[in-house]
Amino acid sequence: MQIPRLHPDTIEEVKLRADIVDVVSEYVVLRKRGKDFVGLCPFHDEKSPSFTVSQTKQMYYCFGCQAGGNAIKFVMELGKRSFADVVLDLARRYQVPVQTLEPEQRQELQRQLSLREQLYEVLATSAQFYQHALRQSQGQKALEYLQSNRQLKEETIQQFGLGYAPAGWETLYRYLVEDKHYPAQILEKAGLIKPRRQGGGYYDVFRDRLMIPIRDFQGRVIAFGGRTLTDEQPKYLNSPETELFSKGKTLFALDQAKGGISQLDQAVVVEGYFDAIALHAAGINNTVASLGTALSLEQVRLILRYTESKQLVLNFDADKAGTNAAERAIGEIAELAYKGEVQLKVLNLPDGKDADEYLHSHTPEDYAELLKNAPLWLDWQIQQIIQDRDLKQATDFQQVTQQIVKLLKNIANSDTRNYYVSYCAEILSLGDTRLIPLRVENLLTQIAPATATYSKPVSARKAWGDSKVSHAPLPTERNLLEHAEALLLRIYLHCPEQRQAIIAELEERDLQFSLSHHRFLWQQILEISSVDVETRNVASQPDLISRLQDHFLEFSTEMGLISHLFHVDEKNQKEILRTPQVVQAAIACMDLVMLEKRYRHFLELWQQTDPEAEPERYQSYYQAFYAEKIKLQQIDRQRLFSITELL
């Protein structure tokens, strides 16, 4: 709508009343840290919080992307909305009287604002009407259904504002228009009545139905879902799209669940209203319902505002219909799951039950245990692919392989893709470990034919007996090493208290700096530190950075590659504040690259060995490369945060 210029007094009053923590908390999970609050920045992707909100300054700032401003700017930037539109929204929320710069335009502005307010009001009044009707004789059947069939207690019925729409064609219309004097046009815009095709007048949209209010995340009624109490179709009828209600942008019970989602750092999505209601009644209050549609990006972003780890669990029936519902619900968010931007899990309840049915015969603790063990979406997808397939049959094997390849191609993260290539290769090998490398190679070739090649076999003279010998790192490994080694050296230079621990870790794991400029710096550090070999009392060495800079005056080329390590900016300072985690991650990444080198080396030796001519050597190389593979999987599981996540 065209909004007149707002009076400066209105703008200033909104700034005074709109608390920035209150505003930002609706979109970002904030945690108290000292005087300020921190959370994950909504303006760029990050896994470690760099977004801060100051209540005293009424300002926000992100140290990652440098976004900053006040409450008005935050809502403007996040929703791509105009200044005046945001100010008006905040004015309504904080009950600030709106004045315009031109008094003659005030009436038009108030008329436009009044429409939304009237819609909220008439929907809230309708919800009260339906709740009252549930307690009357005509609503007895609906109340018995809730108490007997759904086994809901009175407190749950009241918590969700459940009600009953009487069977008459004009019952609600007469109450709201004739008794309450609301304009019929407002009821129609709210999706409560429809005009008759013939003869004029209106009729109620919902008749003889159990009524479930649908609220926005602030708890305001914006629509209704109505369940039939007869054989009438459809079984569930939702309000039409209105100015307040969009099915693809709304999640049922989000207003009730957002606190639980934030507290548990996990959101559970079910398909039906009563599944969500039953779970909340059982104390599982991080649950929302998708209103029967495929999950849209807007709905997912609504949920992910409240979970820091971005963990989302889809809970649908375990039967064929439930599987189809899960696949349909995933909808647009599959791409986010493939990229790893959502920790998507799928929970299928046993015996084809939905959550409501399951809780009738099981405890909330039983459900929580199933929730805890729900598989990641990719694992669930793989199980769906191989389910009811006989991989010993050529046709099934080929079809399963094709579907697996299609799945693996969509995984954007290389570490995740490599893990699932290995996992699927084990499945396709049918327990014959000798076939695993062949299956890995076949999958890689089909996923990326132009790049899926192994390194050439090394000669026996370059066997891995000498731990100082190494292959050149692959491009992805080099990037990993560059980050890890640089971080470790920066911590060593700027955190004297960590030096002894870093040397001990490197010695214990027999690790070296692989990149030449890092290795050169490390050699200079050890030389000029004059560390006692037995005590390794490196933490007490003064002015190490200054002495290194003096020492490097004669090595200008090398200095250009490492000079940035001698300085600490704001981002580096944040890393150093988390030195134990960063050291752990950096060492793990260096260890991981070395393990991958050894794995490839033994794999190549195994592949070039004739099992019939040299069976013992063949078996020895197999055991060696498989042992490295197990270590790789173990260290991957330990790396709950990666070096890239800490940067």
VENPE-V456289 format. One record per residue. N is the residue number from 1. RES is the residue in one letter. SS is DSSP state (H for helix, E for strand, C for the rest). PSI is psi in degrees with one decimal (999 if undefined). Layout:
[[N | RES | SS | PSI] [N | RES | SS | PSI]]
This chain:
[[1 | M | C | 153.4] [2 | Q | C | 115.9] [3 | I | C | 126.7] [4 | P | C | 162.6] [5 | R | C | 136.0] [6 | L | E | 148.1] [7 | H | C | 138.9] [8 | P | H | -32.5] [9 | D | H | -37.8] [10 | T | H | -44.5] [11 | I | H | -45.1] [12 | E | H | -38.8] [13 | E | H | -38.3] [14 | V | H | -43.5] [15 | K | H | -37.4] [16 | L | H | -40.0] [17 | R | H | -29.0] [18 | A | C | 97.1] [19 | D | C | 127.4] [20 | I | H | -34.6] [21 | V | H | -40.9] [22 | D | H | -44.6] [23 | V | H | -50.5] [24 | V | H | -32.4] [25 | S | C | -20.2] [26 | E | C | -16.0] [27 | Y | C | -22.2] [28 | V | C | 138.1] [29 | V | C | 113.5] [30 | L | C | 140.3] [31 | R | E | 139.0] [32 | K | E | 130.5] [33 | R | E | 102.2] [34 | G | C | -131.2] [35 | K | C | -18.5] [36 | D | E | -178.8] [37 | F | E | 147.9] [38 | V | E | 156.4] [39 | G | E | -178.8] [40 | L | C | 132.3] [41 | C | C | 129.9] [42 | P | C | -5.7] [43 | F | C | -11.5] [44 | H | C | 159.8] [45 | D | C | 129.1] [46 | E | C | 156.6] [47 | K | C | -14.5] [48 | S | C | 130.0] [49 | P | C | 126.2] [50 | S | C | 7.3] [51 | F | E | 120.8] [52 | T | E | 147.2] [53 | V | E | 123.9] [54 | S | E | 116.9] [55 | Q | C | -32.6] [56 | T | C | -38.8] [57 | K | C | -12.5] [58 | Q | C | 45.2] [59 | M | E | 154.6] [60 | Y | E | 153.8] [61 | Y | E | 138.2] [62 | C | E | 122.9] [63 | F | C | -11.1] [64 | G | C | -49.4] [65 | C | C | 2.5] [66 | Q | C | 18.5] [67 | A | C | 140.8] [68 | G | E | 162.9] [69 | G | E | -162.3] [70 | N | C | -171.9] [71 | A | H | -39.8] [72 | I | H | -46.1] [73 | K | H | -36.7] [74 | F | H | -49.9] [75 | V | H | -36.4] [76 | M | H | -49.8] [77 | E | H | -40.1] [78 | L | H | -39.9] [79 | G | H | 2.5] [80 | K | C | 49.6] [81 | R | C | 162.8] [82 | S | C | 159.6] [83 | F | H | -49.7] [84 | A | H | -38.8] [85 | D | H | -42.5] [86 | V | H | -43.0] [87 | V | H | -41.0] [88 | L | H | -41.3] [89 | D | H | -47.7] [90 | L | H | -33.8] [91 | A | H | -42.7] [92 | R | H | -43.1] [93 | R | H | -41.2] [94 | Y | C | 14.4] [95 | Q | C | 48.3] [96 | V | C | 123.9] [97 | P | C | 134.4] [98 | V | C | 125.3] [99 | Q | C | 142.6] [100 | T | E | 161.8] [101 | L | C | -33.0] [102 | E | C | 108.8] [103 | P | H | -32.3] [104 | E | H | -17.1] [105 | Q | H | -8.1] [106 | R | H | -38.5] [107 | Q | H | -43.2] [108 | E | H | -41.1] [109 | L | H | -46.4] [110 | Q | H | -35.1] [111 | R | H | -42.6] [112 | Q | H | -41.0] [113 | L | H | -33.3] [114 | S | H | -31.4] [115 | L | H | -50.5] [116 | R | H | -41.2] [117 | E | H | -39.6] [118 | Q | H | -36.8] [119 | L | H | -46.4] [120 | Y | H | -42.5] [121 | E | H | -45.3] [122 | V | H | -32.4] [123 | L | H | -39.8] [124 | A | H | -40.3] [125 | T | H | -38.7] [126 | S | H | -41.6] [127 | A | H | -41.6] [128 | Q | H | -38.6] [129 | F | H | -46.2] [130 | Y | H | -39.2] [131 | Q | H | -39.2] [132 | H | H | -41.3] [133 | A | H | -29.5] [134 | L | H | -28.5] [135 | R | C | -2.3] [136 | Q | C | 170.3] [137 | S | H | -35.9] [138 | Q | H | -21.3] [139 | G | H | 6.7] [140 | Q | H | -40.7] [141 | K | H | -41.3] [142 | A | H | -40.6] [143 | L | H | -41.6] [144 | E | H | -37.4] [145 | Y | H | -43.4] [146 | L | H | -42.2] [147 | Q | H | -37.3] [148 | S | H | -58.5] [149 | N | H | -44.6] [150 | R | C | -11.0] [151 | Q | C | 42.1] [152 | L | C | 139.8] [153 | K | C | 163.2] [154 | E | H | -39.2] [155 | E | H | -33.6] [156 | T | H | -39.8] [157 | I | H | -41.7] [158 | Q | H | -38.3] [159 | Q | H | -40.5] [160 | F | C | 3.1] [161 | G | C | 35.6] [162 | L | C | 145.7] [163 | G | E | -163.3] [164 | Y | E | 132.9] [165 | A | E | 117.4] [166 | P | C | 161.5] [167 | A | C | -18.7] [168 | G | C | 154.8] [169 | W | C | -24.6] [170 | E | C | 22.0] [171 | T | H | -52.1] [172 | L | H | -40.8] [173 | Y | H | -48.6] [174 | R | H | -39.6] [175 | Y | H | -46.8] [176 | L | H | -38.4] [177 | V | H | -49.1] [178 | E | H | -39.0] [179 | D | H | -43.9] [180 | K | C | -9.9] [181 | H | C | 33.8] [182 | Y | C | 142.8] [183 | P | C | 137.7] [184 | A | H | -31.8] [185 | Q | H | -34.4] [186 | I | H | -41.5] [187 | L | H | -39.8] [188 | E | H | -43.0] [189 | K | H | -26.4] [190 | A | C | -5.2] [191 | G | C | 22.6] [192 | L | C | -29.2] [193 | I | E | 162.9] [194 | K | E | 148.2] [195 | P | E | 143.1] [196 | R | C | 147.0] [197 | R | C | -29.8] [198 | Q | C | 144.6] [199 | G | C | -2.5] [200 | G | C | 173.7] [201 | G | C | -175.9] [202 | Y | E | 163.1] [203 | Y | E | 155.1] [204 | D | E | 137.8] [205 | V | C | -42.9] [206 | F | C | 123.4] [207 | R | C | 132.5] [208 | D | C | 51.4] [209 | R | E | 147.9] [210 | L | E | 126.3] [211 | M | E | 131.3] [212 | I | E | 109.5] [213 | P | E | 137.1] [214 | I | E | 123.5] [215 | R | E | 155.8] [216 | D | C | -180.0] [217 | F | C | -13.5] [218 | Q | C | -2.0] [219 | G | C | 9.3] [220 | R | C | 136.2] [221 | V | E | 126.3] [222 | I | E | -11.0] [223 | A | E | -177.5] [224 | F | E | 151.7] [225 | G | E | 132.7] [226 | G | E | 125.3] [227 | R | E | 130.5] [228 | T | E | 148.1] [229 | L | C | 7.1] [230 | T | C | -158.3] [231 | D | C | 9.0] [232 | E | C | 143.6] [233 | Q | C | 145.0] [234 | P | C | 160.4] [235 | K | C | -43.3] [236 | Y | E | 132.2] [237 | L | E | 123.4] [238 | N | E | 157.1] [239 | S | C | 150.5] [240 | P | C | 168.2] [241 | E | C | 134.0] [242 | T | C | -177.5] [243 | E | C | -26.7] [244 | L | C | -24.3] [245 | F | C | 124.0] [246 | S | C | 118.5] [247 | K | H | -39.3] [248 | G | H | -3.3] [249 | K | H | 9.8] [250 | T | C | 143.7] [251 | L | C | 126.4] [252 | F | E | 134.5] [253 | A | C | 12.7] [254 | L | H | -35.1] [255 | D | H | -32.2] [256 | Q | H | -25.7] [257 | A | H | -17.9] [258 | K | H | -34.9] [259 | G | H | -43.8] [260 | G | H | -38.3] [261 | I | H | -44.9] [262 | S | H | -42.0] [263 | Q | H | -42.6] [264 | L | H | -8.0] [265 | D | C | 40.0] [266 | Q | C | 141.7] [267 | A | E | 137.4] [268 | V | E | 128.8] [269 | V | E | 122.8] [270 | V | E | 173.8] [271 | E | C | -35.6] [272 | G | C | 156.5] [273 | Y | H | -49.9] [274 | F | H | -21.1] [275 | D | H | -46.2] [276 | A | H | -43.7] [277 | I | H | -43.7] [278 | A | H | -39.6] [279 | L | H | -41.0] [280 | H | H | -41.1] [281 | A | H | -27.8] [282 | A | C | 4.5] [283 | G | C | 3.0] [284 | I | C | 83.1] [285 | N | C | 23.8] [286 | N | C | 33.8] [287 | T | E | 137.6] [288 | V | E | 165.5] [289 | A | E | 146.7] [290 | S | C | 4.8] [291 | L | C | 26.0] [292 | G | C | 7.7] [293 | T | C | 165.6] [294 | A | C | 138.4] [295 | L | C | 128.8] [296 | S | C | 164.8] [297 | L | H | -36.2] [298 | E | H | -42.0] [299 | Q | H | -41.8] [300 | V | H | -42.4] [301 | R | H | -33.4] [302 | L | H | -46.3] [303 | I | H | -45.3] [304 | L | H | -11.4] [305 | R | C | -30.0] [306 | Y | C | -0.5] [307 | T | C | 124.1] [308 | E | C | -37.5] [309 | S | C | -3.5] [310 | K | C | 37.2] [311 | Q | E | 125.5] [312 | L | E | 126.7] [313 | V | E | 122.0] [314 | L | E | 123.5] [315 | N | E | 104.9] [316 | F | E | 173.0] [317 | D | E | 158.0] [318 | A | C | -6.9] [319 | D | C | -176.3] [320 | K | H | -42.0] [321 | A | H | -39.4] [322 | G | H | -38.2] [323 | T | H | -44.7] [324 | N | H | -37.9] [325 | A | H | -40.6] [326 | A | H | -45.4] [327 | E | H | -37.2] [328 | R | H | -38.7] [329 | A | H | -33.0] [330 | I | H | -44.2] [331 | G | H | -121.5] [332 | E | H | -17.0] [333 | I | H | -0.3] [334 | A | H | -40.7] [335 | E | H | -39.9] [336 | L | H | -38.8] [337 | A | H | -42.4] [338 | Y | H | -37.2] [339 | K | H | -10.7] [340 | G | C | 12.6] [341 | E | C | -14.4] [342 | V | C | 130.5] [343 | Q | E | 85.0] [344 | L | E | 128.1] [345 | K | E | 159.3] [346 | V | E | 126.1] [347 | L | E | 114.1] [348 | N | E | 120.2] [349 | L | E | 147.5] [350 | P | H | 159.7] [351 | D | H | 24.6] [352 | G | H | 23.0] [353 | K | C | 153.3] [354 | D | C | 175.0] [355 | A | H | -39.8] [356 | D | H | -48.5] [357 | E | H | -42.4] [358 | Y | H | -41.0] [359 | L | H | -13.6] [360 | H | H | -26.5] [361 | S | H | 1.8] [362 | H | C | 164.5] [363 | T | C | 160.2] [364 | P | H | -31.4] [365 | E | H | -36.1] [366 | D | H | -43.8] [367 | Y | H | -43.3] [368 | A | H | -35.2] [369 | E | H | -42.6] [370 | L | H | -38.1] [371 | L | H | -41.5] [372 | K | H | -36.1] [373 | N | C | 11.5] [374 | A | C | 134.2] [375 | P | E | 152.3] [376 | L | E | 153.0] [377 | W | H | -41.3] [378 | L | H | -40.5] [379 | D | H | -41.1] [380 | W | H | -42.4] [381 | Q | H | -42.8] [382 | I | H | -41.6] [383 | Q | H | -35.8] [384 | Q | H | -35.9] [385 | I | H | -42.5] [386 | I | H | -7.3] [387 | Q | C | 134.5] [388 | D | C | 25.3] [389 | R | C | 141.7] [390 | D | C | 101.8] [391 | L | C | -6.1] [392 | K | C | -14.9] [393 | Q | C | 131.2] [394 | A | H | -41.8] [395 | T | H | -48.1] [396 | D | H | -42.2] [397 | F | H | -44.8] [398 | Q | H | -44.8] [399 | Q | H | -41.7] [400 | V | H | -43.9] [401 | T | H | -43.1] [402 | Q | H | -42.7] [403 | Q | H | -37.7] [404 | I | H | -43.1] [405 | V | H | -42.8] [406 | K | H | -40.5] [407 | L | H | -46.9] [408 | L | H | -33.3] [409 | K | H | -28.9] [410 | N | C | -11.1] [411 | I | C | 116.1] [412 | A | C | -38.7] [413 | N | C | 123.4] [414 | S | H | -38.4] [415 | D | H | -43.6] [416 | T | H | -42.5] [417 | R | H | -43.7] [418 | N | H | -38.6] [419 | Y | H | -46.5] [420 | Y | H | -25.7] [421 | V | H | -46.6] [422 | S | H | -42.2] [423 | Y | H | -46.0] [424 | C | H | -34.0] [425 | A | H | -38.3] [426 | E | H | -40.8] [427 | I | H | -46.0] [428 | L | H | -16.4] [429 | S | C | -10.0] [430 | L | C | 41.0] [431 | G | C | -7.5] [432 | D | C | 99.5] [433 | T | H | -23.9] [434 | R | H | -21.4] [435 | L | H | -11.2] [436 | I | H | -51.0] [437 | P | H | -36.7] [438 | L | H | -42.7] [439 | R | H | -39.3] [440 | V | H | -48.1] [441 | E | H | -41.0] [442 | N | H | -43.5] [443 | L | H | -45.0] [444 | L | H | -39.5] [445 | T | H | -39.5] [446 | Q | H | -29.5] [447 | I | H | -45.5] [448 | A | C | 79.3] [449 | P | C | -32.1] [450 | A | C | -21.6] [451 | T | C | -10.6] [452 | A | C | 74.2] [453 | T | C | 149.6] [454 | Y | C | 157.9] [455 | S | C | 151.4] [456 | K | C | 145.4] [457 | P | C | 141.0] [458 | V | C | 157.1] [459 | S | C | 161.6] [460 | A | H | -24.9] [461 | R | H | -17.5] [462 | K | H | 38.3] [463 | A | C | 160.6] [464 | W | C | 11.9] [465 | G | C | -34.1] [466 | D | C | 115.2] [467 | S | C | -12.9] [468 | K | C | -16.4] [469 | V | C | 137.6] [470 | S | C | 154.5] [471 | H | C | 158.9] [472 | A | C | 135.6] [473 | P | C | 147.4] [474 | L | C | 162.5] [475 | P | H | -44.0] [476 | T | H | -35.7] [477 | E | H | -40.1] [478 | R | H | -41.4] [479 | N | H | -42.4] [480 | L | H | -46.1] [481 | L | H | -40.6] [482 | E | H | -46.8] [483 | H | H | -48.4] [484 | A | H | -49.3] [485 | E | H | -40.2] [486 | A | H | -42.8] [487 | L | H | -43.2] [488 | L | H | -42.4] [489 | L | H | -39.4] [490 | R | H | -41.4] [491 | I | H | -41.2] [492 | Y | H | -41.9] [493 | L | H | -40.1] [494 | H | H | -8.5] [495 | C | C | 82.8] [496 | P | H | -31.8] [497 | E | H | -14.8] [498 | Q | H | -6.6] [499 | R | H | -44.7] [500 | Q | H | -41.7] [501 | A | H | -39.1] [502 | I | H | -45.7] [503 | I | H | -41.4] [504 | A | H | -41.9] [505 | E | H | -43.9] [506 | L | H | -40.5] [507 | E | H | -41.9] [508 | E | H | -38.2] [509 | R | C | 0.5] [510 | D | C | 48.6] [511 | L | C | 148.2] [512 | Q | C | 162.8] [513 | F | C | 123.6] [514 | S | C | -33.7] [515 | L | C | 135.1] [516 | S | H | -42.0] [517 | H | H | -32.8] [518 | H | H | -40.1] [519 | R | H | -39.1] [520 | F | H | -44.8] [521 | L | H | -42.8] [522 | W | H | -39.4] [523 | Q | H | -39.9] [524 | Q | H | -38.1] [525 | I | H | -48.2] [526 | L | H | -33.6] [527 | E | H | -50.9] [528 | I | H | -14.8] [529 | S | H | -20.4] [530 | S | C | 51.0] [531 | V | C | 136.0] [532 | D | C | 126.3] [533 | V | C | -33.9] [534 | E | C | -43.3] [535 | T | C | -25.6] [536 | R | C | 42.9] [537 | N | C | 63.1] [538 | V | H | -22.2] [539 | A | H | -21.2] [540 | S | H | -2.5] [541 | Q | C | 119.6] [542 | P | C | 155.8] [543 | D | C | 40.9] [544 | L | H | -44.5] [545 | I | H | -44.4] [546 | S | H | -43.2] [547 | R | H | -36.4] [548 | L | H | -42.6] [549 | Q | H | -39.3] [550 | D | H | -42.1] [551 | H | H | -31.5] [552 | F | H | 2.2] [553 | L | H | -30.8] [554 | E | H | -0.7] [555 | F | C | 67.2] [556 | S | H | -37.5] [557 | T | H | -49.1] [558 | E | H | -36.3] [559 | M | H | -35.7] [560 | G | H | -27.4] [561 | L | H | -22.1] [562 | I | H | -0.8] [563 | S | H | -30.4] [564 | H | H | -20.4] [565 | L | H | -17.2] [566 | F | H | -3.0] [567 | H | C | 151.3] [568 | V | C | 116.9] [569 | D | C | -171.1] [570 | E | H | -41.8] [571 | K | H | -43.6] [572 | N | H | -37.5] [573 | Q | H | -38.0] [574 | K | H | -39.8] [575 | E | H | -44.0] [576 | I | H | -28.8] [577 | L | C | -19.1] [578 | R | C | 38.8] [579 | T | H | -41.9] [580 | P | H | -43.2] [581 | Q | H | -40.8] [582 | V | H | -43.0] [583 | V | H | -45.6] [584 | Q | H | -45.8] [585 | A | H | -41.6] [586 | A | H | -46.0] [587 | I | H | -42.6] [588 | A | H | -40.1] [589 | C | H | -42.0] [590 | M | H | -42.4] [591 | D | H | -41.3] [592 | L | H | -44.7] [593 | V | H | -41.8] [594 | M | H | -40.3] [595 | L | H | -39.6] [596 | E | H | -36.6] [597 | K | H | -47.3] [598 | R | H | -38.2] [599 | Y | H | -48.8] [600 | R | H | -38.8] [601 | H | H | -51.4] [602 | F | H | -33.3] [603 | L | H | -42.6] [604 | E | H | -43.0] [605 | L | H | -40.1] [606 | W | H | -40.6] [607 | Q | H | -29.2] [608 | Q | C | 3.7] [609 | T | C | 134.8] [610 | D | C | 117.3] [611 | P | C | -26.2] [612 | E | C | -36.5] [613 | A | C | -37.8] [614 | E | C | 68.7] [615 | P | H | -37.1] [616 | E | H | -44.3] [617 | R | H | -40.1] [618 | Y | H | -47.6] [619 | Q | H | -37.2] [620 | S | H | -45.4] [621 | Y | H | -37.4] [622 | Y | H | -47.5] [623 | Q | H | -36.7] [624 | A | H | -48.8] [625 | F | H | -32.1] [626 | Y | H | -34.6] [627 | A | H | -40.0] [628 | E | H | -36.6] [629 | K | H | -42.9] [630 | I | H | -42.0] [631 | K | H | -40.5] [632 | L | H | -45.1] [633 | Q | H | -38.1] [634 | Q | H | -44.7] [635 | I | H | -30.5] [636 | D | H | -41.2] [637 | R | H | -32.8] [638 | Q | H | -29.4] [639 | R | C | 68.3] [640 | L | C | -25.8] [641 | F | C | 137.5] [642 | S | C | 169.6] [643 | I | H | -35.4] [644 | T | H | -29.3] [645 | E | H | -26.3] [646 | L | H | -12.0] [647 | L | C | 999]]
